[in-house]
Amino acid sequence: MTETNQAHAELLALTADIVSSHFANNSVAPVDVPGVIESVYATLSRLGSPVEAPVARQEPAVSVRSSIKPDYIICLEDGKKLKMLKRHLMTRYGMTPDDYRAKWGLPADYPMVAPNYAEQRRTLAKSIGLGTKRVAKVGGKPRGRPRKNPV
């Protein structure tokens, strides 16, 4: 016997047990007997199948337009105000920035860092010389101890 036939036979047996118990304790008109059997069988067959939960589209905590402020970015998942969103997304939700952008339909250039914070970091990096090519000094001051003149 195949698995589907066996499951069908089990459903029929369960239906027969339930219906016979119901009829033994309750008076049912002969016209209603097929309807009771069908409804019990249908209910039992639905119990075995997985129920699909309705997929509710999650609404953002704030609108996308108002999520970017000069000093912070508001997370659309939970509404938190953050300077850097990338780490929060990974630790709290296990999402990469690309996953986050795809989920909320954001453009590829949507920032993950607050604008003022990004500017502050850029200014600091420029002040310490990052992003510039170092030029070797030609004929500059020699390094180390001066050589002794040979006699």
MOTAUR-V50320 format. One line per field, one symbol per residue. ss: DSSP state (a for helix, b for strand, c for the rest). burial: + if it has 9 or more other ideal C-beta (glycine too) atoms within 8 Angstrom, else -. A space follows every 10 residues. Layout:
ss=???
burial=???
//
This chain:
ss=ccaaaaaaaa aaaaaaaaaa aaaaacccca aaaaaaaaaa aaaaaaaacc cccccccccc ccccaaabcc ccbbcccccc bbcbcaaaaa aaacccaaaa aaaacccccc ccbcaaaaaa aaaaaaaccc cccccccccc cccccccccc c
burial=-----++-+- ++-++--++- -++----+-- --+--++--+ +--++----- ---------+ +--+--+++- --+++++--- -+-+++-+++ ----+-+-++ +--+------ +-+++-++-- +---++---- ---------- ---------- -
//
